[in-house]
């Protein structure tokens, strides 16, 4: 009898293990490593109760990285498992009304999941380009629009209406997602929501110049007559909750990619959250509002009954944007980068070391911490590992499964990783060592110098040579994982002309 019960229990456990989990990937925008209280308990002053709770229920990675210190490249690497610098995007981001960065035939985490019976959705900020149906002769009107240029406003509106009344190809629904809802870039035109392959409404009203004085890093362009920036985050949150509620009733598992638009500019804080941080800083208030939005999504997941069967991954595309009042925040005791050097755009750790959290009930130990090196490019290989899917040779070339780490292993799953500055300067990790190929070269031992204050390149010339050789190999092989060599899309720029970014060392804890 005991043998029979044991066998039944074993079979039950195997069936549970074989069940495909739902996957929820939440990507914050410009959230610094130190902006979550659980990551920065002594120098973090912004309450983040919902993210803190998520961390307490799962695993907190302390050495997680995005592909770049800015937006588009990190999103590319997360979705494809391939470093962005293997594409045409050697520096910077996909521009206003830019073309698709992900090739049509490239495997994404969404298309992989879809191949294995998942219902897939993207809700939020895309910023990876579309094939906008803009006539060549009208491109100036879409990329270099100035509100002051009122030479022919009626003609302008007619041109916008003609373009925005057509389908838009090359977006999320052509890259593995069954559905999409969001704003391509919340601080860029068109100022409207997009659903699947069409704008919701026809943005035809130029936003007034004064509109942008209070919204940093925003670009003028066509908008809906009643467009409200404050409405974006609540709308995305509501859509995500609705999707989860409906998807949980379906027999197939779901994958939801939820790239939030906050706390990136525009700093459009809703009235309920204005001043809530107590730091007299809109970005700090917006972090609290973002935390609350995540809390609503997780509550919907719980209410749907699907939480126990869902792997939740939370991270950020890059570090905190220094131009939204970082000096004032630090004077008040809040350090958005925590112990790290520098901020968004930088090759230093504050640019790309980000919060990286995994919750998976019954699979990931609650309240656990992992100090191993992981990268957002690893997500697709991890999903593939969970699904027991063999990835093609020409896919996920830089993706290493961290599933063993989720299961409690202490053995590193990747030995090296590359994260870049916005200007393209690469930073190569090999174990705890970090090499930056500037002139002069930079070398830091992060195990003893997390703030990157002491350049050891002159003292360790052999290690510099080793890492320089490794960087070249990773470039030339077209991959960092094992397998046959692949081709980069373009010739890779090894040493961008911009050189080393201007940055400062993290302040010492007093």
C-alpha positions as CSV (number, residue, x, y, z in Angstrom):
1,X,0.0,0.0,0.0
2,X,2.8,2.4,0.9
3,X,4.6,1.5,-2.3
4,X,1.4,2.3,-4.3
5,X,0.9,5.7,-2.5
6,X,4.6,6.5,-3.1
7,X,4.2,5.7,-6.8
8,X,1.0,7.8,-7.1
9,X,2.7,10.7,-5.3
10,X,5.7,10.4,-7.6
11,X,3.5,10.4,-10.7
12,X,1.6,13.5,-9.3
13,X,4.8,15.4,-8.8
14,X,6.1,14.5,-12.3
15,X,2.8,15.7,-13.8
16,X,3.1,18.9,-11.9
17,X,6.7,19.4,-13.0
18,X,5.6,18.7,-16.6
19,X,2.9,21.3,-16.5
20,X,3.8,24.3,-18.6
21,X,3.8,27.4,-16.4
22,X,2.3,30.7,-17.4
23,X,5.1,33.4,-17.9
24,X,4.7,37.0,-16.9
25,X,7.6,39.3,-17.8
26,X,7.4,42.8,-16.3
27,X,9.9,45.3,-17.6
28,X,10.1,48.7,-15.9
29,X,11.6,51.6,-17.7
30,X,14.5,53.6,-16.2
31,X,14.1,52.0,-12.8
32,X,17.4,52.2,-11.0
33,X,19.0,49.3,-9.1
34,X,18.6,51.3,-5.9
35,X,15.0,52.5,-6.5
36,X,13.5,49.3,-5.0
37,X,13.7,49.4,-1.2
38,X,14.5,45.7,-0.9
39,X,17.6,46.3,-3.2
40,X,18.7,49.4,-1.3
41,X,17.5,49.2,2.3
42,X,19.9,51.7,3.7
43,X,20.1,54.3,0.9
44,X,16.6,53.8,-0.6
45,X,14.0,56.3,0.5
46,X,11.1,55.5,-1.9
47,X,8.5,53.0,-0.5
48,X,8.0,50.1,-2.9
49,X,5.8,47.7,-0.9
50,X,4.5,45.6,-3.8
51,X,7.9,45.0,-5.4
52,X,9.4,44.3,-1.9
53,X,6.6,41.7,-1.4
54,X,7.3,40.1,-4.8
55,X,11.0,39.8,-3.9
56,X,10.1,38.2,-0.5
57,X,8.1,35.6,-2.4
58,X,10.8,34.7,-4.9
59,X,14.5,35.1,-5.8
60,X,16.4,38.3,-5.9
61,X,19.4,38.4,-8.3
62,X,22.1,40.9,-7.3
63,X,24.1,40.6,-10.5
64,X,21.5,40.9,-13.2
65,X,22.1,43.0,-16.3
66,X,20.5,44.6,-19.3
67,X,22.2,44.7,-22.7
68,X,22.7,48.4,-22.7
69,X,22.3,51.6,-20.6
70,X,19.4,52.6,-22.8
71,X,16.0,51.3,-24.0
72,X,15.8,49.7,-27.4
73,X,18.9,47.6,-27.3
74,X,17.9,46.1,-23.9
75,X,14.5,45.2,-25.3
76,X,16.0,43.5,-28.3
77,X,18.3,41.3,-26.2
78,X,15.5,40.4,-23.8
79,X,13.2,39.2,-26.5
80,X,15.7,37.5,-28.8
81,X,18.5,36.3,-26.5
82,X,21.0,38.1,-28.7
83,X,23.2,41.0,-28.0
84,X,21.9,44.2,-29.7
85,X,25.3,45.2,-31.0
86,X,25.2,42.3,-33.4
87,X,22.6,44.3,-35.3
88,X,22.6,47.7,-37.0
89,X,22.0,49.3,-33.5
90,X,25.6,49.8,-32.6
91,X,24.7,52.8,-30.4
92,X,21.7,54.8,-29.3
93,X,18.1,53.7,-29.7
94,X,15.5,53.1,-32.4
95,X,14.5,56.6,-33.6
96,X,11.1,58.3,-34.0
97,X,9.1,56.3,-36.5
98,X,12.1,54.0,-36.8
99,X,12.1,50.7,-38.7
100,X,11.9,47.3,-37.0
101,X,15.1,46.1,-35.3
102,X,14.0,42.5,-34.8
103,X,14.3,40.6,-38.2
104,X,11.1,38.9,-39.3
105,X,12.5,35.4,-39.1
106,X,14.3,35.8,-35.8
107,X,13.1,33.7,-32.9
108,X,11.7,35.6,-30.0
109,X,10.7,34.4,-26.5
110,X,7.1,35.0,-27.7
111,X,7.4,33.0,-30.9
112,X,9.1,30.2,-29.0
113,X,6.3,30.1,-26.4
114,X,3.7,30.2,-29.3
115,X,5.3,27.2,-30.9
116,X,4.6,25.3,-27.6
117,X,1.0,26.2,-27.4
118,X,1.1,29.4,-25.5
119,X,-1.2,32.4,-25.9
120,X,1.1,35.4,-26.2
121,X,0.5,39.1,-25.6
122,X,2.6,42.3,-25.4
123,X,1.1,45.2,-23.5
124,X,3.1,48.4,-23.1
125,X,6.1,50.2,-24.6
126,X,7.5,48.5,-27.8
127,X,10.3,50.8,-29.0
128,X,11.7,48.3,-31.4
129,X,10.4,49.9,-34.6
130,X,7.6,49.4,-37.1
131,X,7.2,49.6,-40.8
132,X,5.2,52.8,-40.8
133,X,3.5,53.5,-44.1
134,X,5.1,56.9,-44.5
135,X,5.7,58.1,-48.1
136,X,9.3,59.0,-48.6
137,X,8.5,62.6,-49.4
138,X,6.6,63.0,-46.1
139,X,9.2,61.7,-43.7
140,X,10.3,65.1,-42.6
141,X,6.8,65.8,-41.3
142,X,7.0,62.7,-39.1
143,X,10.6,62.9,-37.8
144,X,11.5,66.5,-37.7
145,X,8.2,68.1,-36.9
146,X,8.3,71.5,-35.1
147,X,5.2,72.9,-33.6
148,X,6.2,76.4,-34.7
149,X,6.1,75.3,-38.4
150,X,2.6,76.0,-39.3
151,X,3.1,76.6,-43.0
152,X,0.3,74.3,-44.0
153,X,-1.5,72.8,-40.9
154,X,-4.4,71.4,-42.9
155,X,-2.1,69.6,-45.3
156,X,-0.1,68.3,-42.3
157,X,-3.3,66.9,-40.7
158,X,-4.4,65.3,-44.0
159,X,-1.0,63.6,-44.3
160,X,-1.0,62.3,-40.8
161,X,-4.6,61.0,-41.2
162,X,-3.6,59.2,-44.4
163,X,-0.7,57.4,-42.7
164,X,-2.5,56.6,-39.4
165,X,-5.5,55.3,-41.1
166,X,-3.5,52.4,-42.5
167,X,-2.2,49.1,-41.0
168,X,1.2,49.2,-39.4
169,X,3.4,46.2,-40.1
170,X,6.5,45.0,-38.5
171,X,5.3,45.3,-34.9
172,X,4.8,42.9,-32.0
173,X,2.1,40.8,-33.8
174,X,4.6,40.0,-36.5
175,X,7.3,39.0,-33.9
176,X,5.5,36.2,-32.0
177,X,2.8,38.0,-30.1
178,X,-0.9,37.1,-30.7
179,X,-1.9,40.6,-29.6
180,X,-0.5,44.0,-28.7
181,X,-1.8,47.1,-26.9
182,X,0.3,50.0,-25.9
183,X,2.2,53.2,-26.8
184,X,5.2,52.7,-29.0
185,X,7.1,55.2,-27.0
186,X,5.1,57.3,-24.5
187,X,7.3,60.5,-24.9
188,X,7.3,60.3,-28.8
189,X,4.7,60.6,-31.4
190,X,2.3,59.3,-32.4
191,X,0.5,60.3,-29.1
192,X,-2.1,57.6,-29.1
193,X,-2.6,53.9,-28.2
194,X,-1.9,51.2,-30.7
195,X,-3.8,48.0,-30.8
196,X,-2.3,45.1,-32.8
197,X,-1.5,46.8,-36.1
198,X,-3.5,50.0,-36.0
199,X,-3.6,53.3,-34.0
200,X,-6.7,53.8,-31.9
201,X,-8.0,57.0,-33.4
202,X,-6.2,59.3,-35.8
203,X,-3.6,61.5,-34.1
204,X,-3.8,64.8,-36.0
205,X,-3.4,67.6,-33.5
206,X,0.1,69.0,-33.0
207,X,0.9,69.1,-29.3
208,X,1.7,72.7,-28.3
209,X,5.3,73.6,-27.6
210,X,4.6,74.5,-23.9
211,X,3.4,70.9,-23.4
212,X,7.0,69.7,-23.5
213,X,8.5,72.1,-21.0
214,X,7.3,69.9,-18.2
215,X,8.0,66.6,-19.8
216,X,11.7,65.9,-20.3
217,X,13.0,63.9,-23.3
218,X,9.8,64.3,-25.1
219,X,9.4,65.1,-28.8
220,X,6.7,67.2,-30.5
221,X,4.4,65.5,-33.0
222,X,0.8,64.5,-33.8
223,X,-1.5,63.5,-31.0
224,X,-5.2,62.7,-30.4
225,X,-7.1,65.8,-29.4
226,X,-7.8,64.6,-25.9
227,X,-4.5,62.7,-25.3
228,X,-3.5,62.5,-21.6
229,X,-0.1,61.3,-20.6
230,X,-1.3,60.5,-17.1
231,X,-3.7,57.9,-18.6
232,X,-1.0,55.7,-20.1
233,X,0.1,53.7,-17.1
234,X,-3.5,53.1,-15.7
235,X,-4.6,51.9,-19.2
236,X,-1.7,49.5,-19.5
237,X,-2.3,48.2,-16.0
238,X,-6.0,47.6,-16.7
239,X,-5.3,45.8,-20.0
240,X,-2.8,43.6,-18.3
241,X,-5.2,42.7,-15.5
242,X,-8.0,42.0,-18.1
243,X,-5.7,39.8,-20.2
244,X,-4.6,37.8,-17.1
245,X,-8.2,37.3,-16.0
246,X,-9.3,36.1,-19.4
247,X,-6.2,34.0,-20.2
248,X,-6.4,32.2,-16.9
249,X,-9.8,30.8,-18.0
250,X,-8.3,29.3,-21.1
251,X,-6.8,25.8,-21.3
252,X,-3.6,26.9,-22.8
253,X,-0.8,28.6,-20.8
254,X,0.0,32.3,-21.5
255,X,3.0,34.4,-21.9
256,X,2.5,38.1,-21.1
257,X,5.3,40.6,-21.9
258,X,4.5,43.8,-19.9
259,X,7.0,46.6,-20.7
260,X,5.8,49.4,-18.6
261,X,6.3,53.0,-19.7
262,X,7.4,54.2,-16.2
263,X,9.2,55.7,-14.4
264,X,10.6,57.0,-17.7
265,X,9.7,60.4,-18.8
266,X,7.3,62.0,-19.3
267,X,6.9,62.4,-15.6
268,X,3.1,62.3,-15.8
269,X,2.1,61.5,-12.2
270,X,-1.5,60.9,-11.5
271,X,-3.0,63.1,-8.8
272,X,-3.3,60.3,-6.2
273,X,0.5,59.9,-6.3
274,X,1.7,63.5,-6.5
275,X,3.9,64.2,-3.5
276,X,3.5,60.7,-2.0
277,X,7.3,60.0,-2.0
278,X,7.9,63.0,0.3
279,X,11.0,63.8,-1.8
280,X,9.5,66.6,-3.8
281,X,10.5,64.8,-7.0
282,X,8.0,63.6,-9.7
283,X,10.2,60.7,-10.7
284,X,10.2,59.4,-7.1
285,X,6.4,59.8,-7.0
286,X,6.2,57.9,-10.4
287,X,8.2,55.1,-9.0
288,X,5.6,54.7,-6.3
289,X,2.9,54.7,-8.9
290,X,4.7,52.1,-10.9
291,X,5.1,49.9,-7.8
292,X,1.3,50.2,-7.3
293,X,0.7,49.2,-10.9
294,X,2.8,46.1,-10.5
295,X,0.8,45.4,-7.3
296,X,-2.5,45.5,-9.2
297,X,-1.2,43.2,-11.9
298,X,0.0,40.7,-9.4
299,X,-3.3,41.0,-7.5
300,X,-5.1,40.2,-10.7
301,X,-2.9,37.2,-11.2
302,X,-3.7,36.0,-7.7
303,X,-7.4,36.6,-8.1
304,X,-7.4,34.6,-11.3
305,X,-6.1,31.5,-9.5
306,X,-3.1,31.4,-11.9
307,X,-0.4,32.8,-9.6
308,X,0.6,29.3,-8.3
309,X,1.3,28.2,-11.9
310,X,3.1,31.4,-13.1
311,X,6.7,32.3,-13.4
312,X,6.9,36.0,-12.8
313,X,10.1,37.8,-14.0
314,X,10.6,41.5,-13.1
315,X,13.4,43.7,-14.3
316,X,14.3,47.1,-15.8
317,X,15.7,48.1,-19.2
318,X,18.5,50.2,-17.7
319,X,19.4,52.4,-14.8
320,X,17.9,55.6,-13.4
321,X,17.9,58.7,-15.6
322,X,20.2,61.3,-13.9
323,X,18.4,64.2,-15.6
324,X,15.3,63.8,-13.5
325,X,16.8,65.2,-10.4
326,X,19.3,62.7,-9.2
327,X,21.5,65.2,-7.3
328,X,18.5,66.5,-5.3
329,X,17.4,62.9,-4.5
330,X,20.9,62.0,-3.3
331,X,21.0,65.1,-1.1
332,X,17.8,63.7,0.6
333,X,19.4,60.3,1.1
334,X,17.9,58.4,-1.9
335,X,20.5,56.9,-4.2
336,X,18.9,55.5,-7.3
337,X,22.0,53.5,-8.3
338,X,22.6,52.2,-4.7
339,X,26.3,51.4,-4.4
340,X,26.9,51.5,-8.2
341,X,28.7,54.0,-10.3
342,X,26.8,56.2,-12.6
343,X,23.3,56.1,-14.2
344,X,21.3,55.4,-17.4
345,X,23.4,55.5,-20.7
346,X,26.6,54.5,-18.9
347,X,28.9,51.5,-19.4
348,X,29.4,51.5,-15.6
349,X,27.3,49.3,-13.4
350,X,24.7,52.0,-12.7
351,X,23.8,52.0,-16.3
352,X,22.9,48.4,-16.8
353,X,23.0,46.4,-13.5
354,X,19.3,46.2,-12.7
355,X,16.8,44.6,-10.5
356,X,16.2,41.1,-11.6
357,X,13.5,39.1,-9.7
358,X,11.9,35.7,-10.2
359,X,8.9,34.3,-8.4
360,X,7.6,30.8,-9.2
361,X,5.7,29.1,-6.4
362,X,6.9,25.6,-5.6
363,X,9.9,26.0,-7.8
364,X,11.8,29.0,-6.6
365,X,12.6,29.3,-2.9
366,X,10.8,32.3,-1.3
367,X,13.1,35.0,0.1
368,X,16.2,33.6,-1.7
369,X,19.1,35.6,-3.1
370,X,21.3,34.6,-6.0
371,X,24.7,36.4,-6.6
372,X,25.5,34.7,-9.9
373,X,25.9,36.7,-13.1
374,X,22.7,36.7,-15.2
375,X,21.6,38.8,-18.2
376,X,18.2,39.7,-19.7
377,X,19.3,37.8,-22.9
378,X,19.1,34.7,-20.8
379,X,15.3,34.8,-20.5
380,X,14.6,33.0,-23.8
381,X,17.0,30.1,-23.1
382,X,15.5,29.8,-19.6
383,X,12.0,29.6,-21.1
384,X,13.3,27.1,-23.7
385,X,14.8,25.0,-20.8
386,X,11.5,25.0,-19.0
387,X,9.7,23.9,-22.1
388,X,12.4,21.4,-22.9
389,X,12.8,23.0,-26.3
390,X,16.0,22.8,-28.4
391,X,16.8,26.2,-29.7
392,X,18.0,26.5,-33.3
393,X,21.6,27.3,-34.0
394,X,20.7,30.7,-35.4
395,X,18.7,31.8,-32.4
396,X,19.4,33.0,-28.9
397,X,23.1,33.2,-29.6
398,X,23.9,34.9,-26.3
399,X,21.3,33.3,-24.0
400,X,22.2,31.0,-21.1
401,X,19.5,29.3,-19.2
402,X,19.4,30.3,-15.5
403,X,16.8,27.6,-14.7
404,X,19.4,25.8,-12.5
405,X,19.8,28.9,-10.5
406,X,16.0,29.2,-10.0
407,X,16.1,25.6,-8.7
408,X,18.8,26.5,-6.1
409,X,22.1,25.7,-7.9
410,X,25.1,27.7,-6.9
411,X,27.0,26.8,-10.1
412,X,27.4,29.8,-12.5
413,X,25.3,29.4,-15.7
414,X,27.3,32.0,-17.6
415,X,31.0,33.0,-17.3
416,X,30.9,36.2,-19.3
417,X,28.5,38.9,-20.4
418,X,28.6,42.2,-22.3
419,X,26.6,45.3,-21.5
420,X,27.2,48.6,-23.4
421,X,26.9,52.3,-22.9
422,X,24.4,54.2,-25.0
423,X,27.4,55.4,-27.1
424,X,28.3,51.8,-27.8
425,X,31.3,51.3,-25.5
426,X,31.2,47.7,-24.4
427,X,31.8,46.5,-20.9
428,X,32.9,42.8,-20.7
429,X,32.4,40.7,-17.6
430,X,34.5,37.6,-16.9
431,X,33.7,36.3,-13.5
432,X,34.0,39.3,-11.1
433,X,36.3,41.2,-13.5
434,X,35.1,43.9,-15.8
435,X,37.0,45.2,-18.9
436,X,36.2,48.4,-20.7
437,X,38.1,48.8,-24.0
438,X,38.7,52.6,-23.8
439,X,42.0,54.4,-24.2
440,X,43.4,53.9,-21.7
441,X,41.8,50.6,-20.9
442,X,39.8,50.1,-17.8
443,X,39.7,47.0,-15.5
444,X,37.8,46.6,-12.3
445,X,37.4,43.8,-9.8
446,X,33.8,44.0,-8.8
447,X,34.1,41.5,-6.0
448,X,36.0,44.1,-4.0
449,X,35.2,47.3,-5.9
450,X,31.5,47.4,-6.9
451,X,31.6,51.1,-7.3
452,X,34.4,50.9,-10.0
453,X,36.6,53.3,-8.3
454,X,40.1,51.7,-8.9
455,X,41.3,51.0,-12.4
456,X,43.6,48.0,-12.2
457,X,44.4,47.8,-15.9
458,X,48.0,49.1,-15.5
459,X,48.6,46.5,-12.7
460,X,47.1,43.6,-14.6
461,X,48.2,43.9,-18.2
462,X,47.9,40.1,-18.8
463,X,44.3,40.0,-17.6
464,X,43.6,43.0,-19.9
465,X,45.0,41.1,-22.8
466,X,43.0,38.0,-22.0
467,X,39.8,39.9,-21.8
468,X,40.5,41.9,-25.0
469,X,41.1,38.5,-26.8
470,X,37.8,37.2,-25.4
471,X,35.9,40.2,-26.5
472,X,37.2,39.8,-30.0
473,X,36.3,36.1,-30.0
474,X,32.7,36.8,-28.8
475,X,32.4,39.3,-31.6
476,X,33.9,37.2,-34.4
477,X,32.0,34.0,-33.4
478,X,28.7,35.7,-33.7
479,X,27.6,34.1,-30.4
480,X,28.7,33.5,-26.8
481,X,26.9,30.2,-26.3
482,X,28.3,26.9,-27.6
483,X,27.4,26.0,-31.2
484,X,28.4,26.8,-34.8
485,X,29.6,30.3,-35.5
486,X,27.0,32.8,-36.7
487,X,27.2,36.0,-38.6
488,X,26.6,39.4,-37.1
489,X,24.2,41.6,-39.1
490,X,26.9,44.3,-39.6
491,X,30.5,44.8,-38.9
492,X,30.7,45.4,-35.2
493,X,32.3,48.7,-33.9
494,X,34.8,47.6,-31.3
495,X,35.9,50.9,-30.0
496,X,33.3,53.7,-30.5
497,X,34.7,57.1,-31.1
498,X,32.9,58.5,-28.1
499,X,35.3,56.7,-25.8
500,X,34.8,56.5,-22.1
501,X,31.6,58.1,-20.8
502,X,31.8,60.9,-18.3
503,X,30.8,59.4,-14.9
504,X,31.4,59.7,-11.3
505,X,32.0,57.1,-8.6
506,X,29.3,56.1,-6.2
507,X,29.4,58.0,-3.0
508,X,30.6,56.1,0.0
509,X,28.2,55.1,2.7
510,X,28.8,57.3,5.8
